[in-house]
Amino acid sequence: MISAFGAMLIAFAVLTVIGFPLAFAMLLSCTLYFVLAGEPLYLVAQQFFNGIDIFTIMAIPFFMLAGDLMVVSGTAERLLKFAQLLVGRLRGGTGYVNIVASMLFGGCSGSSVADIAALGRMQVAMMERSGFSREFAAALTIATSIKGAIIPPSIPIVLVGAVTGTSIGGMLIGGLVPGLLVAVAMAVTVNLYTRKRVVVPMRETTGREKAVIIFQSLPFLMMPVIILGGILSGVFTPTEASAAAVGWGLILWIASARGRPNLRVLASVFVRSGTLAAAVLLLTGASNVFSWVLAAERVPALIADGISSITTDPIMVLLIINIFLLIWGLFMDMLPAIFIVVPILVPLAVKLGIDPVHFGVVCTFNLVIGLITPPYGTALFTGSIVLNMPIEKIVRHMIPFFIAAVAVLLLITYVPETVLFLPRQMGLL
């Protein structure tokens, strides 16, 4: 006879396969478990609300809203011009502009999908004009978007911190160096590409044009300064920094409207951000119920024992986990792994003496790579739609960027100080 836990797993698998929303698949399968196991059903509601009754998780809707406000405020175009000013005159400059602009915008939105949607068309058109192929430009645009999901204010990192109880402030600051390393790795890839091709640098800007670009960009560049500066200085917690970012985003939106703000636009932004935030919070609560069942059935302990029976060497354990998460990223979305898999893996890492902040950033970065890998990469799909290009034309040019991202993953995995140095210096650990 099938046990209550076995029935739950079967129900969850069936509901997921037939296309049921993940949150409802988890809740329904867990409810079945409680019924069959004779547990009181009020535990479902109790664990659900325990999962979202966390102060730091409020940062998620605020960061989402701040990112949307930056999009409607014209941030993308201003930051693109500022990036052109910084690196546009280099050989292959438009490729470097793509990388820098994505990094700056990621410091505002915290989302790779928002990065592609806001900057994608402009970046690809700019690179095509300078001599890059459209396919390579599209691959770079999609690949560089992963920085938006790892550098502060990374929404995936906030989620990982919320569901595992790891320091969100430490993880956010810990993601800064890996984000910069990704930018460097992508730049090296662009440099190798341009060595064998004729790529026209961007035209030199006049002193007056430089002054205008800097002046117009400064208000938008203040967004990452507010977020990072507030957290680093101790003025804000990550949640308070997210609320301050929304306030600054509103000011920029009003200023961009030149005294005639369109309230319909603002209402649509609130509805879109609220809908996305509600979906994420629903997943968070449902995953807490699911995790409670897994803990009650000693699943984390069984997995830890299984891996420990293979090896107890932290180096090999990290390698096994990285390979598993990279394979996961090929076939499943990032969110299920954050809500279901990562909370199981963190106790194992802590047991082996691996710092939870370091491990959390490594897991997040690993899953973020999955956003650009076929066949189910969310960023890859978004880029294909936004740029109106078939995925198969983009994937071949994505390989060098995937290799560059995995190289950075291995570096931050086996050199923990790449993640821990800044949080330690800031007193966040």
C-alpha positions as CSV (number, residue, x, y, z in Angstrom):
1,M,0.0,0.0,0.0
2,I,1.3,3.5,-0.9
3,S,2.3,5.6,2.1
4,A,0.9,9.1,2.7
5,F,4.2,10.6,1.6
6,G,4.4,8.4,-1.6
7,A,0.8,9.5,-2.5
8,M,1.8,13.1,-2.0
9,L,4.8,12.7,-4.3
10,I,2.7,11.0,-7.0
11,A,0.0,13.6,-6.8
12,F,2.6,16.4,-7.0
13,A,4.2,14.8,-10.0
14,V,0.9,14.3,-11.8
15,L,-0.4,17.8,-11.2
16,T,2.9,19.3,-12.3
17,V,3.0,17.2,-15.5
18,I,-0.5,18.2,-16.5
19,G,0.4,21.8,-16.2
20,F,-1.1,22.7,-12.8
21,P,0.3,25.9,-11.3
22,L,3.3,24.9,-9.1
23,A,1.9,26.6,-5.9
24,F,-1.5,24.8,-6.2
25,A,0.2,21.5,-7.0
26,M,2.2,21.8,-3.8
27,L,-0.8,22.8,-1.7
28,L,-3.1,20.1,-3.0
29,S,-0.5,17.3,-2.8
30,C,0.4,18.4,0.8
31,T,-3.3,18.5,1.7
32,L,-3.6,14.9,0.5
33,Y,-0.7,14.0,2.7
34,F,-2.2,15.6,5.8
35,V,-5.5,13.8,5.1
36,L,-3.9,10.3,4.6
37,A,-1.5,10.8,7.5
38,G,-4.2,11.8,9.9
39,E,-2.6,15.2,10.6
40,P,-4.9,18.2,11.4
41,L,-5.6,20.3,8.3
42,Y,-5.1,23.6,10.1
43,L,-1.3,22.9,9.8
44,V,-1.6,23.6,6.0
45,A,-2.8,27.2,6.7
46,Q,-0.5,27.6,9.6
47,Q,2.7,26.6,7.7
48,F,1.5,28.6,4.7
49,F,1.3,31.8,6.6
50,N,4.5,31.0,8.6
51,G,6.2,30.9,5.2
52,I,5.2,34.5,4.3
53,D,5.2,36.0,7.8
54,I,8.8,37.1,7.4
55,F,9.7,40.8,7.5
56,T,12.5,40.5,5.0
57,I,10.3,38.9,2.4
58,M,8.5,42.2,2.0
59,A,11.6,43.3,-0.1
60,I,10.3,41.1,-3.0
61,P,7.2,43.2,-4.0
62,F,9.1,46.4,-3.3
63,F,12.0,45.5,-5.5
64,M,9.6,44.3,-8.2
65,L,7.7,47.6,-8.1
66,A,10.9,49.6,-8.1
67,G,12.2,47.8,-11.2
68,D,8.9,48.4,-13.0
69,L,9.0,52.1,-12.1
70,M,12.5,52.4,-13.5
71,V,11.3,50.8,-16.8
72,V,8.5,53.3,-17.3
73,S,10.7,56.2,-16.2
74,G,13.0,55.8,-19.2
75,T,15.9,54.3,-17.3
76,A,16.9,51.9,-20.0
77,E,17.7,54.6,-22.6
78,R,19.6,56.8,-20.1
79,L,21.7,54.0,-18.7
80,L,22.5,52.7,-22.3
81,K,23.8,56.2,-23.2
82,F,25.9,56.3,-20.0
83,A,27.4,52.9,-20.8
84,Q,28.2,54.2,-24.3
85,L,30.0,57.1,-22.8
86,L,32.1,54.7,-20.6
87,V,33.2,52.0,-23.1
88,G,31.7,52.8,-26.5
89,R,35.0,53.9,-28.0
90,L,36.7,50.6,-27.4
91,R,37.1,48.1,-30.2
92,G,33.9,46.1,-30.1
93,G,32.6,48.9,-27.9
94,T,28.9,48.2,-28.5
95,G,29.4,44.7,-27.0
96,Y,30.9,46.2,-23.9
97,V,28.2,48.8,-23.8
98,N,25.7,45.9,-23.8
99,I,27.5,44.3,-20.8
100,V,27.8,47.6,-18.8
101,A,24.2,48.7,-19.5
102,S,22.9,45.3,-18.3
103,M,24.9,45.6,-15.1
104,L,23.7,49.1,-14.4
105,F,20.1,48.2,-15.1
106,G,20.3,45.0,-13.1
107,G,21.3,47.2,-10.1
108,C,17.9,48.8,-10.5
109,S,15.6,45.9,-11.4
110,G,17.0,42.8,-9.8
111,S,15.6,40.7,-12.7
112,S,17.1,39.2,-15.9
113,V,13.7,39.2,-17.6
114,A,13.2,42.9,-16.9
115,D,16.7,43.6,-18.3
116,I,16.0,41.8,-21.6
117,A,12.5,43.4,-22.0
118,A,13.7,46.9,-21.3
119,L,17.1,46.9,-23.1
120,G,17.0,44.0,-25.5
121,R,15.9,45.6,-28.8
122,M,18.0,48.7,-28.3
123,Q,21.1,46.7,-27.5
124,V,20.8,44.3,-30.5
125,A,20.1,47.1,-32.9
126,M,23.1,49.1,-31.6
127,M,25.4,46.1,-32.0
128,E,24.2,45.2,-35.5
129,R,25.0,48.8,-36.7
130,S,28.6,48.4,-35.5
131,G,29.2,45.1,-37.3
132,F,28.1,42.3,-34.9
133,S,25.9,39.6,-36.3
134,R,22.3,39.7,-35.1
135,E,22.6,36.2,-33.6
136,F,25.7,37.0,-31.6
137,A,24.1,40.3,-30.4
138,A,21.0,38.4,-29.3
139,A,23.1,35.8,-27.5
140,L,25.1,38.4,-25.6
141,T,22.0,40.4,-24.7
142,I,20.4,37.3,-23.2
143,A,23.6,36.1,-21.5
144,T,24.4,39.4,-19.9
145,S,21.0,39.6,-18.4
146,I,21.9,37.0,-15.7
147,K,23.9,39.7,-13.9
148,G,20.5,41.4,-13.1
149,A,19.5,38.3,-11.2
150,I,22.8,38.0,-9.1
151,I,23.9,41.6,-8.3
152,P,22.0,43.6,-5.7
153,P,19.0,43.9,-5.6
154,S,18.7,40.3,-6.8
155,I,15.2,39.0,-6.4
156,P,16.3,35.3,-6.5
157,I,18.8,36.0,-3.7
158,V,16.1,37.6,-1.6
159,L,13.9,34.5,-2.2
160,V,16.8,32.1,-1.3
161,G,17.4,34.0,1.9
162,A,13.8,34.0,2.8
163,V,13.2,30.3,2.4
164,T,16.4,29.2,4.0
165,G,16.7,31.7,6.8
166,T,20.2,32.8,5.5
167,S,21.2,36.5,5.9
168,I,19.7,38.3,2.9
169,G,21.9,41.4,3.4
170,G,25.0,39.2,3.5
171,M,23.9,37.3,0.3
172,L,23.0,40.5,-1.6
173,I,26.4,42.0,-1.0
174,G,28.0,38.7,-1.5
175,G,26.5,38.6,-5.0
176,L,28.2,41.8,-6.1
177,V,31.7,40.3,-6.9
178,P,30.2,37.3,-8.7
179,G,28.2,39.8,-10.8
180,L,31.3,41.7,-11.7
181,L,33.2,38.5,-12.5
182,V,30.4,37.6,-14.9
183,A,30.8,41.0,-16.6
184,V,34.5,40.4,-17.0
185,A,34.0,36.9,-18.4
186,M,31.5,38.2,-20.9
187,A,33.8,41.0,-21.9
188,V,36.6,38.5,-22.5
189,T,34.3,36.5,-24.7
190,V,33.4,39.6,-26.7
191,N,37.0,40.5,-27.1
192,L,37.9,37.1,-28.5
193,Y,35.0,37.4,-31.0
194,T,36.0,40.8,-32.2
195,R,39.6,39.8,-32.9
196,K,38.7,38.0,-36.1
197,R,36.0,40.5,-37.2
198,V,35.7,44.1,-38.3
199,V,33.7,45.9,-35.7
200,V,33.2,49.6,-35.9
201,P,33.7,51.6,-32.7
202,M,31.1,54.1,-31.7
203,R,31.6,57.7,-32.6
204,E,33.4,60.1,-30.2
205,T,31.1,62.3,-28.2
206,T,31.7,66.0,-27.7
207,G,32.4,67.5,-24.3
208,R,28.9,69.0,-24.2
209,E,27.3,65.7,-25.1
210,K,29.2,64.0,-22.3
211,A,28.1,66.5,-19.8
212,V,24.5,66.2,-20.9
213,I,24.6,62.4,-20.7
214,I,26.2,62.4,-17.3
215,F,23.7,65.0,-16.0
216,Q,20.7,63.1,-17.3
217,S,22.0,59.7,-16.1
218,L,22.9,60.7,-12.5
219,P,19.3,60.5,-11.1
220,F,18.9,57.0,-12.5
221,L,22.3,55.9,-11.3
222,M,21.2,56.9,-7.8
223,M,19.0,53.8,-7.6
224,P,21.7,51.2,-7.1
225,V,23.5,53.8,-4.9
226,I,20.5,54.1,-2.6
227,I,20.1,50.3,-2.4
228,L,23.7,49.3,-1.9
229,G,24.7,52.5,0.0
230,G,21.8,52.1,2.4
231,I,22.6,48.5,3.1
232,L,26.3,48.9,3.4
233,S,26.1,51.9,5.6
234,G,23.7,50.3,7.9
235,V,21.1,53.0,7.3
236,F,18.7,50.5,5.7
237,T,17.9,46.9,6.1
238,P,17.4,45.1,2.7
239,T,13.6,45.5,3.1
240,E,13.8,49.2,4.0
241,A,16.2,49.7,1.1
242,S,13.6,48.2,-1.3
243,A,11.0,50.6,0.0
244,A,13.4,53.5,-0.4
245,A,14.0,52.3,-4.0
246,V,10.3,52.5,-4.7
247,G,10.2,56.0,-3.3
248,W,13.0,57.1,-5.6
249,G,11.4,55.3,-8.5
250,L,8.2,57.2,-8.0
251,I,10.2,60.5,-8.0
252,L,11.9,59.6,-11.2
253,W,8.6,58.6,-12.8
254,I,7.0,61.9,-11.9
255,A,10.0,63.8,-13.1
256,S,10.1,61.9,-16.4
257,A,6.4,62.8,-17.0
258,R,7.4,66.5,-16.7
259,G,4.6,67.4,-14.4
260,R,1.9,65.5,-16.3
261,P,2.0,62.0,-14.8
262,N,-0.3,59.4,-16.4
263,L,-2.1,57.8,-13.5
264,R,-3.2,54.9,-15.8
265,V,0.4,54.0,-16.4
266,L,1.1,54.1,-12.7
267,A,-2.0,51.9,-12.0
268,S,-0.9,49.4,-14.6
269,V,2.6,49.3,-13.0
270,F,1.1,48.7,-9.5
271,V,-1.2,45.9,-10.9
272,R,1.6,44.2,-12.8
273,S,4.0,44.3,-9.9
274,G,1.3,43.3,-7.4
275,T,0.3,40.3,-9.5
276,L,3.8,39.1,-9.9
277,A,4.6,39.6,-6.2
278,A,1.4,37.8,-5.2
279,A,2.4,34.8,-7.4
280,V,5.8,34.7,-5.8
281,L,4.4,35.0,-2.2
282,L,1.9,32.3,-3.0
283,L,4.8,30.1,-4.1
284,T,6.7,31.0,-0.9
285,G,3.9,30.0,1.4
286,A,3.1,26.8,-0.5
287,S,6.8,25.8,-0.5
288,N,6.9,26.2,3.3
289,V,4.1,23.7,3.6
290,F,5.9,21.4,1.2
291,S,9.2,21.8,3.1
292,W,7.4,21.0,6.4
293,V,6.3,17.7,5.0
294,L,9.7,16.9,3.7
295,A,11.3,17.7,7.1
296,A,8.6,15.6,8.8
297,E,9.6,12.7,6.5
298,R,13.3,13.3,7.2
299,V,14.0,13.8,3.5
300,P,16.8,16.3,4.0
301,A,18.5,13.9,6.4
302,L,18.1,11.0,4.0
303,I,19.6,13.1,1.1
304,A,22.5,14.2,3.3
305,D,23.1,10.6,4.3
306,G,23.0,9.5,0.7
307,I,25.6,12.2,-0.4
308,S,27.7,11.5,2.7
309,S,27.8,7.8,1.8
310,I,29.4,8.8,-1.5
311,T,31.8,11.5,-0.1
312,T,32.2,13.8,2.8
313,D,34.7,16.0,1.1
314,P,33.2,19.5,0.7
315,I,34.9,20.0,-2.6
316,M,33.3,16.9,-4.1
317,V,29.9,17.6,-2.4
318,L,29.9,21.1,-4.0
319,L,30.8,19.6,-7.4
320,I,27.9,17.1,-7.1
321,I,25.5,19.8,-6.1
322,N,26.6,22.1,-8.9
323,I,26.2,19.4,-11.5
324,F,22.8,18.5,-10.2
325,L,21.6,22.2,-10.2
326,L,23.0,22.7,-13.7
327,I,21.1,19.7,-15.0
328,W,18.0,20.9,-13.1
329,G,18.3,24.3,-15.0
330,L,18.1,22.4,-18.3
331,F,14.7,21.0,-17.6
332,M,13.0,23.0,-14.8
333,D,12.5,26.6,-13.9
334,M,14.6,28.4,-11.2
335,L,11.7,29.0,-8.8
336,P,10.9,25.3,-8.0
337,A,14.5,24.7,-7.2
338,I,14.6,27.8,-4.9
339,F,11.5,26.8,-3.0
340,I,11.9,23.0,-2.9
341,V,15.6,22.0,-3.5
342,V,17.7,24.7,-2.0
343,P,16.1,24.5,1.6
344,I,17.0,20.8,1.5
345,L,20.6,21.4,0.4
346,V,21.5,24.2,2.8
347,P,21.5,22.1,6.0
348,L,23.8,19.6,4.3
349,A,26.2,22.4,3.4
350,V,26.2,23.8,6.9
351,K,26.8,20.3,8.3
352,L,29.9,20.0,6.1
353,G,31.2,23.4,7.3
354,I,30.3,25.4,4.2
355,D,29.2,29.0,5.0
356,P,25.5,29.3,4.3
357,V,25.9,32.8,2.7
358,H,28.6,31.4,0.3
359,F,26.5,28.4,-0.5
360,G,23.3,30.4,-1.0
361,V,25.0,32.7,-3.6
362,V,26.6,29.7,-5.3
363,C,23.2,28.0,-5.6
364,T,21.5,31.2,-6.8
365,F,24.1,31.8,-9.4
366,N,24.0,28.2,-10.6
367,L,20.2,28.4,-11.0
368,V,20.5,31.8,-12.7
369,I,22.6,30.1,-15.4
370,G,19.6,27.9,-16.0
371,L,17.8,31.0,-17.2
372,I,19.9,31.0,-20.4
373,T,20.1,27.2,-21.1
374,P,17.7,25.4,-23.5
375,P,15.2,23.9,-23.7
376,Y,13.4,25.7,-20.8
377,G,15.5,28.8,-20.0
378,T,13.2,31.7,-19.1
379,A,15.6,34.4,-20.2
380,L,16.2,32.5,-23.5
381,F,12.5,32.3,-24.2
382,T,12.0,36.0,-23.2
383,G,14.8,37.1,-25.5
384,S,13.5,35.0,-28.4
385,I,10.1,36.7,-28.1
386,V,11.4,40.3,-27.5
387,L,13.9,40.1,-30.3
388,N,11.6,38.1,-32.6
389,M,14.3,35.4,-33.3
390,P,14.0,31.6,-33.2
391,I,15.7,30.0,-30.2
392,E,17.8,27.7,-32.3
393,K,19.5,30.6,-34.0
394,I,20.5,32.1,-30.7
395,V,21.6,28.9,-28.9
396,R,24.7,28.2,-31.0
397,H,26.1,31.6,-30.2
398,M,25.2,31.2,-26.5
399,I,27.7,28.4,-26.0
400,P,30.8,30.6,-25.3
401,F,28.8,32.7,-22.8
402,F,27.5,29.6,-21.1
403,I,31.1,28.4,-20.7
404,A,32.2,31.8,-19.4
405,A,29.3,31.7,-16.8
406,V,30.3,28.1,-15.7
407,A,33.9,29.2,-15.3
408,V,32.7,32.0,-12.9
409,L,30.5,29.5,-11.1
410,L,33.5,27.2,-10.5
411,L,35.6,30.2,-9.3
412,I,33.1,31.4,-6.8
413,T,32.4,27.8,-5.6
414,Y,36.0,27.0,-4.8
415,V,37.2,30.5,-3.8
416,P,34.7,31.4,-1.1
417,E,36.3,34.8,-0.5
418,T,34.9,36.0,-3.9
419,V,31.5,35.9,-2.1
420,L,32.4,36.4,1.5
421,F,35.0,39.2,1.5
422,L,32.6,42.1,1.1
423,P,29.9,40.9,3.5
424,R,32.7,40.2,6.1
425,Q,34.2,43.7,5.6
426,M,30.7,45.2,6.0
427,G,30.0,43.3,9.2
428,L,27.2,41.4,7.7
429,L,28.6,38.0,8.7
